[in-house]
Amino acid sequence: MKRGLKLGIFGLAIVLSAYFIFAASWPLAPSTASAGSTISMIAFNVSSNSHANSSNVTNFTSILVNITGTAYSGVRNVTNISLTNGTSTYYNDSFTTSPVNITLNVNVSNVSSSGNYTIKFTLNSSAKYNLTVGANVTAIGNRSYNELGVVTLNFSALPYNSSLVTITETTNPVATATCSPSTIYEGEAFPCSCSGTDSATTDSGVATSSGTSNSPDGTSIPTTSGTFTYTCSVTDNGGNSGSNTATYTVLHVGGGSSTPQPPKESYVWAKITPGAAVIMKEFDAEIGVNQITITVNNEAQQVKITVTKYDGKPAEVSISKSGKVYQYLQIDAQNLAGKLASANAQFRVEKSWVSMNSVAKEKISVYKFDGISKWNEQETTLSSEDSQYYYYDVSLDSFSYFVISERSLAAGEGTTTTGEAPAEDGGNKTWLWVLIILVVVIAVWQFTKKKKK
């Protein structure tokens, strides 16, 4: 019994010495790797020792590869594993579980001391950035021992571990510098903005964005005239960056031959969607507009409405409005072309002006310039009043230059709310009839006088 036990222990020692010996390993894994790349994780050498009864040594059966790190936990960022020895590929396939059992089926006689093997990983093209991946390699073998009967012996060598690889994202984000409007006056709000997008699926988006200008005022309210460059810089969560530039011009206000900026109000909507009306209100007291309501028929982005008040006829308008004028205005819209469904503007007129100019409140209308040479009367409704203003509602299908004035048009000046052109004498023929009657009376008197003589 003791003799048999000794023989068994002796035989086990022979088994371990006769089987494969795993020599040194080489940690090939890089410190970082980008999504979609194939990387060598670890290399190792397998050699065999001679044995008198080599027929009892079976095939070198398998390699276990256990994926380590954070890349495989819950997110499948490793899509393929391969095992090569430099000239042949013994395994190259996708997998569904970890560890991966790679069957070699290499006979002992084919495994020499130069049997160098390399484990490689292929990363998913959309692998999440900043995760880690590594490999734990274990060799498993078996053999038959028939000295004391048929015995199957399974054993595994000490594992070889690769270093952890950090997955990086290399796609640069796209920066967009926008300056709208591109021309402003000193003291107006800074017109530029910075934004960015990241199309890479390996990244969760843009982390930071910032804009700078070579103007002495930077991104504050401009107080220095000139043409300047605005630079937008963005950085994504993977550490990649991108930039873009735009230019804007600041005009001088007052002094020398420069023309001071007329009073104006602007408002910008990042997005207007169909079915949702937006309202622009709280205008400066100098401006004869109380509020503007807009709806769109298609989504519109970065819509800007600017209302400007003029003390006299704007230079861009070719003809002055006849009659008593309360105020010239311009309503300008940007990024709204072809998308305006409806617009309603409420104009306001000071009661003191109406009284001072002896104009009946019901005889005030809003006229729109046709862009060429005529003022066309808009359907104007007196809707309300307070202690200071009369309020008039007007429906608009487009924006242009407007004038608030008494209801009158000179010959050739435009059309009335009915679309009719005014009479050539301004619609008032009273004096003509007076003149005709006077001529007739004089003629009759002269005829009568001569007859008496």
DRENDO-1510 file (C-alpha; in Angstrom, 1 decimal, always signed):
<recs>
REC; n; res; u; v; w
REC; 1; MET; +0.0; +0.0; +0.0 .
REC; 2; LYS; +2.7; +2.5; +1.0 .
REC; 3; ARG; +4.7; +1.3; -2.0 .
REC; 4; GLY; +1.7; +2.0; -4.3 .
REC; 5; LEU; +1.2; +5.4; -2.7 .
REC; 6; LYS; +4.9; +6.3; -3.3 .
REC; 7; LEU; +4.6; +5.1; -6.9 .
REC; 8; GLY; +1.6; +7.3; -7.3 .
REC; 9; ILE; +3.3; +10.4; -6.0 .
REC; 10; PHE; +6.3; +9.6; -8.2 .
REC; 11; GLY; +4.1; +9.2; -11.2 .
REC; 12; LEU; +2.3; +12.5; -10.5 .
REC; 13; ALA; +5.7; +14.3; -10.3 .
REC; 14; ILE; +6.5; +12.7; -13.7 .
REC; 15; VAL; +3.2; +14.0; -15.1 .
REC; 16; LEU; +3.8; +17.5; -14.0 .
REC; 17; SER; +7.3; +17.5; -15.4 .
REC; 18; ALA; +6.3; +15.9; -18.6 .
REC; 19; TYR; +3.5; +18.3; -19.4 .
REC; 20; PHE; +3.7; +21.8; -20.8 .
REC; 21; ILE; +5.8; +24.4; -19.1 .
REC; 22; PHE; +4.7; +28.0; -19.5 .
REC; 23; ALA; +7.7; +30.2; -19.7 .
REC; 24; ALA; +8.0; +34.0; -19.5 .
REC; 25; SER; +5.1; +36.2; -20.7 .
REC; 26; TRP; +5.4; +39.6; -22.4 .
REC; 27; PRO; +2.8; +42.3; -21.5 .
REC; 28; LEU; +2.2; +43.9; -24.9 .
REC; 29; ALA; -1.0; +45.8; -24.0 .
REC; 30; PRO; -0.6; +49.6; -24.7 .
REC; 31; SER; -1.7; +52.1; -22.0 .
REC; 32; THR; -4.5; +53.5; -24.3 .
REC; 33; ALA; -6.3; +52.3; -27.4 .
REC; 34; SER; -9.0; +53.9; -29.5 .
REC; 35; ALA; -12.4; +52.4; -30.3 .
REC; 36; GLY; -12.4; +50.0; -33.3 .
REC; 37; SER; -8.7; +49.1; -33.1 .
REC; 38; THR; -7.2; +45.6; -32.6 .
REC; 39; ILE; -4.6; +45.5; -29.8 .
REC; 40; SER; -2.1; +42.8; -28.6 .
REC; 41; MET; -3.0; +42.1; -25.0 .
REC; 42; ILE; -0.3; +39.6; -23.9 .
REC; 43; ALA; +2.2; +37.1; -25.4 .
REC; 44; PHE; +3.5; +34.0; -23.8 .
REC; 45; ASN; +5.7; +30.9; -24.6 .
REC; 46; VAL; +4.7; +27.3; -24.4 .
REC; 47; SER; +7.3; +24.5; -24.5 .
REC; 48; SER; +7.3; +20.7; -23.8 .
REC; 49; ASN; +9.7; +18.4; -22.1 .
REC; 50; SER; +10.5; +15.0; -23.5 .
REC; 51; HIS; +9.1; +11.9; -21.8 .
REC; 52; ALA; +9.8; +8.2; -22.2 .
REC; 53; ASN; +6.2; +7.4; -22.7 .
REC; 54; SER; +5.1; +10.4; -24.9 .
REC; 55; SER; +2.1; +8.4; -26.2 .
REC; 56; ASN; +0.5; +9.0; -22.8 .
REC; 57; VAL; +0.6; +12.8; -23.3 .
REC; 58; THR; -2.6; +14.0; -25.0 .
REC; 59; ASN; -3.2; +17.1; -26.9 .
REC; 60; PHE; -2.6; +20.6; -25.5 .
REC; 61; THR; -6.3; +21.3; -25.1 .
REC; 62; SER; -7.3; +24.8; -24.2 .
REC; 63; ILE; -6.5; +28.4; -23.1 .
REC; 64; LEU; -8.9; +30.3; -20.8 .
REC; 65; VAL; -9.0; +34.1; -21.4 .
REC; 66; ASN; -10.9; +36.0; -18.7 .
REC; 67; ILE; -11.6; +39.6; -19.6 .
REC; 68; THR; -10.8; +42.0; -16.9 .
REC; 69; GLY; -11.4; +45.7; -16.4 .
REC; 70; THR; -14.6; +47.7; -16.8 .
REC; 71; ALA; -15.1; +47.5; -20.6 .
REC; 72; TYR; -17.0; +44.2; -20.6 .
REC; 73; SER; -19.1; +44.8; -17.5 .
REC; 74; GLY; -22.6; +45.5; -18.8 .
REC; 75; VAL; -21.3; +47.0; -22.1 .
REC; 76; ARG; -19.9; +44.7; -24.7 .
REC; 77; ASN; -16.9; +46.8; -25.9 .
REC; 78; VAL; -14.7; +43.8; -26.8 .
REC; 79; THR; -16.1; +42.1; -29.9 .
REC; 80; ASN; -13.4; +39.7; -31.0 .
REC; 81; ILE; -10.5; +37.6; -29.5 .
REC; 82; SER; -7.8; +35.9; -31.5 .
REC; 83; LEU; -4.9; +33.7; -30.6 .
REC; 84; THR; -1.9; +33.5; -33.0 .
REC; 85; ASN; +1.7; +32.1; -32.8 .
REC; 86; GLY; +3.1; +34.5; -35.4 .
REC; 87; THR; +2.4; +32.3; -38.5 .
REC; 88; SER; -0.9; +30.7; -37.7 .
REC; 89; THR; -4.1; +31.8; -36.1 .
REC; 90; TYR; -5.5; +29.1; -33.8 .
REC; 91; TYR; -8.5; +31.0; -32.8 .
REC; 92; ASN; -10.3; +34.1; -34.2 .
REC; 93; ASP; -14.0; +34.6; -33.3 .
REC; 94; SER; -16.5; +36.7; -31.4 .
REC; 95; PHE; -17.8; +35.5; -28.1 .
REC; 96; THR; -20.7; +35.8; -25.8 .
REC; 97; THR; -19.4; +35.0; -22.3 .
REC; 98; SER; -16.3; +35.5; -20.3 .
REC; 99; PRO; -13.9; +33.6; -19.7 .
REC; 100; VAL; -13.4; +32.5; -23.3 .
REC; 101; ASN; -12.3; +28.9; -23.7 .
REC; 102; ILE; -10.1; +28.7; -26.8 .
REC; 103; THR; -9.6; +25.1; -27.9 .
REC; 104; LEU; -6.2; +24.6; -29.6 .
REC; 105; ASN; -6.0; +20.9; -30.5 .
REC; 106; VAL; -2.3; +21.1; -31.0 .
REC; 107; ASN; -0.3; +17.8; -30.6 .
REC; 108; VAL; +2.7; +17.7; -28.3 .
REC; 109; SER; +5.0; +17.0; -31.2 .
REC; 110; ASN; +3.9; +20.3; -32.8 .
REC; 111; VAL; +4.6; +22.4; -29.8 .
REC; 112; SER; +8.3; +23.5; -29.6 .
REC; 113; SER; +10.2; +25.7; -27.3 .
REC; 114; SER; +9.6; +28.6; -29.8 .
REC; 115; GLY; +5.9; +28.3; -29.5 .
REC; 116; ASN; +5.1; +32.0; -28.8 .
REC; 117; TYR; +1.4; +32.8; -28.6 .
REC; 118; THR; -0.3; +36.2; -28.6 .
REC; 119; ILE; -3.7; +37.1; -27.4 .
REC; 120; LYS; -5.4; +40.0; -29.3 .
REC; 121; PHE; -8.6; +41.9; -28.6 .
REC; 122; THR; -10.7; +43.9; -31.1 .
REC; 123; LEU; -12.5; +46.8; -29.6 .
REC; 124; ASN; -16.1; +47.7; -30.7 .
REC; 125; SER; -16.1; +50.7; -33.1 .
REC; 126; SER; -18.5; +52.4; -30.6 .
REC; 127; ALA; -16.7; +51.4; -27.4 .
REC; 128; LYS; -17.3; +53.7; -24.6 .
REC; 129; TYR; -14.4; +56.0; -23.8 .
REC; 130; ASN; -12.5; +55.9; -20.5 .
REC; 131; LEU; -13.2; +52.3; -19.8 .
REC; 132; THR; -10.5; +49.7; -19.2 .
REC; 133; VAL; -9.9; +46.3; -20.6 .
REC; 134; GLY; -7.3; +43.6; -19.8 .
REC; 135; ALA; -6.7; +39.8; -20.1 .
REC; 136; ASN; -6.1; +37.0; -17.6 .
REC; 137; VAL; -4.7; +34.0; -19.4 .
REC; 138; THR; -4.7; +30.5; -17.9 .
REC; 139; ALA; -3.6; +27.2; -19.6 .
REC; 140; ILE; -5.5; +24.0; -19.0 .
REC; 141; GLY; -4.2; +20.5; -19.9 .
REC; 142; ASN; -4.9; +16.8; -19.3 .
REC; 143; ARG; -3.1; +13.4; -19.7 .
REC; 144; SER; -3.5; +9.7; -19.1 .
REC; 145; TYR; -1.5; +7.9; -16.4 .
REC; 146; ASN; -1.8; +4.1; -16.4 .
REC; 147; GLU; +0.8; +2.9; -13.9 .
REC; 148; LEU; -1.9; +2.5; -11.2 .
REC; 149; GLY; -4.8; +2.5; -13.6 .
REC; 150; VAL; -6.2; +5.2; -16.0 .
REC; 151; VAL; -6.1; +8.6; -14.2 .
REC; 152; THR; -7.1; +11.9; -15.8 .
REC; 153; LEU; -5.2; +14.9; -14.5 .
REC; 154; ASN; -6.4; +18.5; -15.1 .
REC; 155; PHE; -4.3; +21.4; -14.0 .
REC; 156; SER; -3.8; +25.0; -14.8 .
REC; 157; ALA; -0.7; +27.1; -14.7 .
REC; 158; LEU; -0.4; +30.3; -12.8 .
REC; 159; PRO; -2.3; +33.0; -14.8 .
REC; 160; TYR; -0.6; +35.6; -16.9 .
REC; 161; ASN; -2.2; +39.1; -16.6 .
REC; 162; SER; -1.9; +41.9; -19.1 .
REC; 163; SER; -1.8; +45.5; -18.0 .
REC; 164; LEU; -5.1; +47.4; -18.2 .
REC; 165; VAL; -5.8; +49.3; -21.4 .
REC; 166; THR; -7.8; +52.6; -21.2 .
REC; 167; ILE; -10.2; +53.1; -24.2 .
REC; 168; THR; -10.0; +56.5; -25.7 .
REC; 169; GLU; -12.1; +58.5; -28.1 .
REC; 170; THR; -10.3; +60.3; -30.9 .
REC; 171; THR; -13.1; +62.1; -32.9 .
REC; 172; ASN; -12.9; +65.8; -32.6 .
REC; 173; PRO; -16.1; +67.7; -31.8 .
REC; 174; VAL; -17.5; +70.3; -34.3 .
REC; 175; ALA; -17.5; +73.9; -33.0 .
REC; 176; THR; -19.9; +76.5; -34.4 .
REC; 177; ALA; -19.2; +80.2; -33.9 .
REC; 178; THR; -22.3; +82.4; -34.7 .
REC; 179; CYS; -22.5; +86.2; -34.9 .
REC; 180; SER; -26.1; +87.3; -35.6 .
REC; 181; PRO; -26.5; +90.1; -36.5 .
REC; 182; SER; -23.0; +90.5; -37.9 .
REC; 183; THR; -23.2; +94.3; -37.6 .
REC; 184; ILE; -24.2; +96.1; -34.4 .
REC; 185; TYR; -23.8; +99.5; -32.7 .
REC; 186; GLU; -21.7; +100.3; -29.7 .
REC; 187; GLY; -23.6; +99.5; -26.5 .
REC; 188; GLU; -25.8; +96.8; -28.1 .
REC; 189; ALA; -25.8; +93.2; -26.8 .
REC; 190; PHE; -22.9; +91.0; -27.8 .
REC; 191; PRO; -24.1; +89.2; -31.0 .
REC; 192; CYS; -21.9; +86.0; -30.9 .
REC; 193; SER; -22.4; +82.6; -29.4 .
REC; 194; CYS; -20.5; +79.3; -29.2 .
REC; 195; SER; -21.9; +75.8; -29.5 .
REC; 196; GLY; -20.6; +72.4; -30.4 .
REC; 197; THR; -21.7; +68.9; -31.4 .
REC; 198; ASP; -20.0; +65.5; -31.2 .
REC; 199; SER; -21.0; +62.8; -33.6 .
REC; 200; ALA; -18.8; +60.1; -32.1 .
REC; 201; THR; -20.8; +57.3; -30.5 .
REC; 202; THR; -17.9; +56.7; -28.2 .
REC; 203; ASP; -18.5; +59.9; -26.4 .
REC; 204; SER; -21.4; +61.3; -24.3 .
REC; 205; GLY; -21.1; +64.7; -25.9 .
REC; 206; VAL; -19.5; +68.1; -25.6 .
REC; 207; ALA; -18.1; +68.8; -22.1 .
REC; 208; THR; -17.2; +72.5; -22.3 .
REC; 209; SER; -17.6; +75.4; -24.8 .
REC; 210; SER; -16.3; +78.9; -24.6 .
REC; 211; GLY; -15.9; +81.9; -26.9 .
REC; 212; THR; -13.4; +84.7; -27.1 .
REC; 213; SER; -13.0; +87.8; -29.2 .
REC; 214; ASN; -10.0; +89.9; -30.1 .
REC; 215; SER; -12.1; +93.0; -29.4 .
REC; 216; PRO; -10.8; +95.0; -26.4 .
REC; 217; ASP; -14.3; +94.5; -24.9 .
REC; 218; GLY; -14.1; +90.7; -25.2 .
REC; 219; THR; -17.6; +89.2; -25.0 .
REC; 220; SER; -19.1; +92.1; -22.9 .
REC; 221; ILE; -21.3; +94.8; -24.3 .
REC; 222; PRO; -19.2; +96.3; -27.1 .
REC; 223; THR; -17.9; +99.8; -26.5 .
REC; 224; THR; -15.2; +99.8; -29.2 .
REC; 225; SER; -16.0; +100.1; -32.9 .
REC; 226; GLY; -14.3; +98.0; -35.6 .
REC; 227; THR; -14.4; +94.6; -37.1 .
REC; 228; PHE; -13.4; +91.7; -34.8 .
REC; 229; THR; -13.0; +87.9; -34.9 .
REC; 230; TYR; -14.9; +85.7; -32.5 .
REC; 231; THR; -13.4; +82.2; -31.8 .
REC; 232; CYS; -15.5; +79.3; -30.5 .
REC; 233; SER; -13.7; +76.5; -28.8 .
REC; 234; VAL; -15.3; +73.2; -27.6 .
REC; 235; THR; -13.9; +70.1; -25.8 .
REC; 236; ASP; -15.7; +66.8; -25.6 .
REC; 237; ASN; -15.8; +64.3; -22.7 .
REC; 238; GLY; -12.9; +62.4; -24.3 .
REC; 239; GLY; -10.6; +65.3; -24.2 .
REC; 240; ASN; -10.7; +66.1; -27.9 .
REC; 241; SER; -11.3; +69.7; -29.0 .
REC; 242; GLY; -12.4; +71.8; -32.0 .
REC; 243; SER; -12.7; +75.5; -32.9 .
REC; 244; ASN; -14.4; +77.8; -35.3 .
REC; 245; THR; -14.4; +81.5; -36.0 .
REC; 246; ALA; -16.9; +84.2; -37.2 .
REC; 247; THR; -16.5; +88.0; -37.6 .
REC; 248; TYR; -18.7; +90.9; -36.5 .
REC; 249; THR; -18.6; +94.7; -36.9 .
REC; 250; VAL; -19.3; +97.3; -34.3 .
REC; 251; LEU; -20.4; +100.7; -35.6 .
REC; 252; HIS; -19.7; +103.9; -33.7 .
REC; 253; VAL; -22.5; +105.8; -32.1 .
REC; 254; GLY; -22.5; +109.7; -32.2 .
REC; 255; GLY; -19.5; +112.0; -32.7 .
REC; 256; GLY; -18.1; +113.4; -36.0 .
REC; 257; SER; -20.1; +112.4; -39.0 .
REC; 258; SER; -21.5; +109.2; -37.6 .
REC; 259; THR; -25.3; +108.8; -37.3 .
REC; 260; PRO; -26.6; +108.0; -33.8 .
REC; 261; GLN; -28.4; +104.7; -33.6 .
REC; 262; PRO; -32.2; +105.1; -33.5 .
REC; 263; PRO; -34.1; +103.5; -30.6 .
REC; 264; LYS; -34.7; +99.8; -31.2 .
REC; 265; GLU; -35.7; +96.6; -29.5 .
REC; 266; SER; -34.6; +93.1; -30.4 .
REC; 267; TYR; -35.6; +89.6; -29.2 .
REC; 268; VAL; -34.2; +86.2; -30.2 .
REC; 269; TRP; -36.0; +82.8; -29.9 .
REC; 270; ALA; -33.8; +79.8; -30.1 .
REC; 271; LYS; -36.7; +77.8; -31.6 .
REC; 272; ILE; -40.3; +78.4; -32.5 .
REC; 273; THR; -42.5; +75.4; -33.2 .
REC; 274; PRO; -45.8; +75.2; -35.1 .
REC; 275; GLY; -48.9; +75.6; -32.9 .
REC; 276; ALA; -47.1; +77.6; -30.2 .
REC; 277; ALA; -47.4; +81.4; -30.4 .
REC; 278; VAL; -44.5; +83.6; -29.2 .
REC; 279; ILE; -44.9; +87.1; -27.9 .
REC; 280; MET; -42.5; +90.1; -28.0 .
REC; 281; LYS; -43.5; +92.8; -25.6 .
REC; 282; GLU; -42.3; +95.4; -23.0 .
REC; 283; PHE; -41.0; +97.8; -25.7 .
REC; 284; ASP; -39.2; +101.0; -24.9 .
REC; 285; ALA; -41.7; +103.9; -24.2 .
REC; 286; GLU; -40.3; +105.7; -27.3 .
REC; 287; ILE; -41.4; +102.9; -29.7 .
REC; 288; GLY; -45.0; +102.9; -30.9 .
REC; 289; VAL; -45.5; +99.1; -30.6 .
REC; 290; ASN; -47.0; +97.4; -27.5 .
REC; 291; GLN; -46.5; +93.8; -28.5 .
REC; 292; ILE; -46.0; +91.4; -31.5 .
REC; 293; THR; -47.4; +87.9; -31.6 .
REC; 294; ILE; -46.0; +85.3; -34.1 .
REC; 295; THR; -46.9; +81.8; -35.1 .
REC; 296; VAL; -45.0; +79.6; -37.7 .
REC; 297; ASN; -46.0; +76.8; -40.0 .
REC; 298; ASN; -42.6; +75.1; -39.9 .
REC; 299; GLU; -40.1; +74.9; -37.1 .
REC; 300; ALA; -37.8; +78.0; -37.1 .
REC; 301; GLN; -34.6; +78.4; -35.2 .
REC; 302; GLN; -32.6; +81.5; -34.0 .
REC; 303; VAL; -35.5; +83.8; -35.0 .
REC; 304; LYS; -34.7; +87.4; -34.3 .
REC; 305; ILE; -37.3; +90.3; -34.5 .
REC; 306; THR; -36.0; +93.9; -34.3 .
REC; 307; VAL; -38.3; +96.9; -34.1 .
REC; 308; THR; -36.7; +100.3; -34.8 .
REC; 309; LYS; -38.3; +103.7; -34.3 .
REC; 310; TYR; -37.4; +106.6; -36.6 .
REC; 311; ASP; -37.9; +110.4; -35.9 .
REC; 312; GLY; -38.5; +111.0; -39.6 .
REC; 313; LYS; -38.8; +109.1; -42.9 .
REC; 314; PRO; -36.2; +106.3; -43.0 .
REC; 315; ALA; -33.5; +106.8; -45.7 .
REC; 316; GLU; -34.5; +103.4; -47.2 .
REC; 317; VAL; -38.1; +104.6; -47.8 .
REC; 318; SER; -38.6; +106.5; -51.1 .
REC; 319; ILE; -41.7; +108.5; -50.2 .
REC; 320; SER; -43.0; +110.3; -47.2 .
REC; 321; LYS; -46.4; +109.6; -45.8 .
REC; 322; SER; -48.9; +112.5; -46.3 .
REC; 323; GLY; -51.0; +113.9; -43.4 .
REC; 324; LYS; -50.1; +114.0; -39.8 .
REC; 325; VAL; -47.6; +111.3; -38.9 .
REC; 326; TYR; -47.2; +110.0; -35.4 .
REC; 327; GLN; -44.2; +107.6; -36.0 .
REC; 328; TYR; -42.2; +105.7; -38.6 .
REC; 329; LEU; -41.2; +102.2; -37.7 .
REC; 330; GLN; -39.3; +99.2; -39.1 .
REC; 331; ILE; -40.1; +95.6; -38.1 .
REC; 332; ASP; -37.4; +93.3; -39.3 .
REC; 333; ALA; -37.4; +89.4; -39.0 .
REC; 334; GLN; -34.4; +87.1; -39.4 .
REC; 335; ASN; -34.5; +83.3; -40.1 .
REC; 336; LEU; -38.3; +83.4; -40.6 .
REC; 337; ALA; -38.5; +83.5; -44.4 .
REC; 338; GLY; -41.2; +81.0; -45.7 .
REC; 339; LYS; -42.1; +79.9; -42.2 .
REC; 340; LEU; -44.4; +82.8; -40.9 .
REC; 341; ALA; -48.0; +81.6; -40.4 .
REC; 342; SER; -49.4; +84.7; -38.9 .
REC; 343; ALA; -48.3; +87.9; -37.1 .
REC; 344; ASN; -50.4; +90.3; -35.0 .
REC; 345; ALA; -49.0; +93.6; -34.0 .
REC; 346; GLN; -50.5; +96.0; -31.4 .
REC; 347; PHE; -49.4; +99.6; -32.0 .
REC; 348; ARG; -49.9; +102.4; -29.6 .
REC; 349; VAL; -50.4; +106.2; -29.9 .
REC; 350; GLU; -50.0; +108.7; -27.1 .
REC; 351; LYS; -53.3; +110.4; -26.3 .
REC; 352; SER; -51.4; +113.7; -25.9 .
REC; 353; TRP; -50.4; +113.5; -29.6 .
REC; 354; VAL; -53.9; +112.8; -30.7 .
REC; 355; SER; -55.3; +115.7; -28.8 .
REC; 356; MET; -52.5; +118.1; -29.8 .
REC; 357; ASN; -52.9; +117.3; -33.5 .
REC; 358; SER; -56.8; +117.3; -33.4 .
REC; 359; VAL; -57.0; +113.8; -34.9 .
REC; 360; ALA; -59.9; +111.6; -34.0 .
REC; 361; LYS; -58.8; +108.4; -32.4 .
REC; 362; GLU; -61.0; +106.5; -34.8 .
REC; 363; LYS; -59.1; +108.2; -37.8 .
REC; 364; ILE; -55.7; +106.7; -37.0 .
REC; 365; SER; -54.4; +103.9; -39.2 .
REC; 366; VAL; -51.2; +101.9; -39.7 .
REC; 367; TYR; -49.6; +101.8; -43.2 .
REC; 368; LYS; -47.0; +99.4; -44.6 .
REC; 369; PHE; -44.4; +100.4; -47.2 .
REC; 370; ASP; -44.5; +98.2; -50.3 .
REC; 371; GLY; -40.7; +98.3; -50.7 .
REC; 372; ILE; -40.9; +100.4; -53.8 .
REC; 373; SER; -42.9; +103.6; -53.7 .
REC; 374; LYS; -46.3; +103.3; -51.9 .
REC; 375; TRP; -47.8; +103.2; -48.4 .
REC; 376; ASN; -50.6; +100.7; -48.2 .
REC; 377; GLU; -53.2; +101.0; -45.4 .
REC; 378; GLN; -53.5; +98.0; -43.1 .
REC; 379; GLU; -56.8; +97.1; -41.5 .
REC; 380; THR; -56.5; +98.9; -38.2 .
REC; 381; THR; -58.8; +98.3; -35.2 .
REC; 382; LEU; -58.9; +100.5; -32.2 .
REC; 383; SER; -58.9; +97.7; -29.5 .
REC; 384; SER; -58.4; +99.5; -26.1 .
REC; 385; GLU; -57.0; +102.5; -24.3 .
REC; 386; ASP; -55.6; +103.4; -20.9 .
REC; 387; SER; -54.7; +106.7; -19.3 .
REC; 388; GLN; -51.7; +107.3; -21.7 .
REC; 389; TYR; -52.2; +105.4; -24.9 .
REC; 390; TYR; -54.7; +104.3; -27.6 .
REC; 391; TYR; -54.0; +100.7; -28.8 .
REC; 392; TYR; -54.6; +99.5; -32.3 .
REC; 393; ASP; -54.5; +95.9; -33.6 .
REC; 394; VAL; -53.2; +95.0; -37.0 .
REC; 395; SER; -52.8; +91.6; -38.7 .
REC; 396; LEU; -49.7; +91.2; -40.8 .
REC; 397; ASP; -48.5; +88.7; -43.3 .
REC; 398; SER; -45.0; +90.1; -43.6 .
REC; 399; PHE; -42.7; +92.7; -42.1 .
REC; 400; SER; -41.4; +96.0; -43.5 .
REC; 401; TYR; -41.4; +99.7; -42.8 .
REC; 402; PHE; -44.6; +101.0; -41.1 .
REC; 403; VAL; -46.0; +104.4; -40.3 .
REC; 404; ILE; -48.7; +105.3; -37.8 .
REC; 405; SER; -50.6; +108.4; -39.0 .
REC; 406; GLU; -54.0; +110.0; -39.5 .
REC; 407; ARG; -56.1; +108.1; -42.1 .
REC; 408; SER; -55.3; +109.9; -45.4 .
REC; 409; LEU; -53.5; +109.2; -48.6 .
REC; 410; ALA; -52.4; +111.6; -51.3 .
REC; 411; ALA; -52.7; +110.8; -55.0 .
REC; 412; GLY; -50.5; +107.9; -56.0 .
REC; 413; GLU; -49.3; +107.4; -52.5 .
REC; 414; GLY; -50.8; +103.9; -52.0 .
REC; 415; THR; -54.0; +102.1; -51.3 .
REC; 416; THR; -56.8; +102.2; -48.7 .
REC; 417; THR; -57.9; +99.2; -46.7 .
REC; 418; THR; -60.3; +98.3; -49.5 .
REC; 419; GLY; -57.4; +98.1; -51.9 .
REC; 420; GLU; -58.6; +101.2; -53.9 .
REC; 421; ALA; -56.2; +103.9; -54.9 .
REC; 422; PRO; -57.1; +107.4; -53.5 .
REC; 423; ALA; -58.6; +110.0; -55.8 .
REC; 424; GLU; -56.2; +112.1; -57.7 .
REC; 425; ASP; -57.2; +115.2; -55.7 .
REC; 426; GLY; -56.7; +113.4; -52.5 .
REC; 427; GLY; -60.4; +112.3; -52.2 .
REC; 428; ASN; -61.7; +115.8; -51.6 .
REC; 429; LYS; -63.5; +117.6; -54.5 .
REC; 430; THR; -65.3; +120.2; -52.4 .
REC; 431; TRP; -63.2; +123.1; -53.6 .
REC; 432; LEU; -63.7; +122.0; -57.2 .
REC; 433; TRP; -67.4; +122.2; -56.9 .
REC; 434; VAL; -67.2; +125.5; -55.1 .
REC; 435; LEU; -65.1; +126.9; -57.9 .
REC; 436; ILE; -67.5; +125.6; -60.5 .
REC; 437; ILE; -70.5; +127.2; -58.7 .
REC; 438; LEU; -68.7; +130.4; -58.3 .
REC; 439; VAL; -67.9; +130.6; -62.0 .
REC; 440; VAL; -71.5; +129.9; -62.9 .
REC; 441; VAL; -72.8; +132.6; -60.5 .
REC; 442; ILE; -70.4; +135.2; -61.9 .
REC; 443; ALA; -71.4; +134.3; -65.5 .
REC; 444; VAL; -75.1; +134.6; -64.7 .
REC; 445; TRP; -74.5; +137.9; -63.0 .
REC; 446; GLN; -72.6; +139.3; -65.9 .
REC; 447; PHE; -75.3; +138.1; -68.4 .
REC; 448; THR; -78.0; +139.7; -66.3 .
REC; 449; LYS; -76.1; +143.0; -66.0 .
REC; 450; LYS; -75.6; +143.3; -69.7 .
REC; 451; LYS; -79.3; +142.5; -70.4 .
REC; 452; LYS; -80.5; +145.3; -68.1 .
REC; 453; LYS; -78.3; +147.8; -69.9 .
</recs>
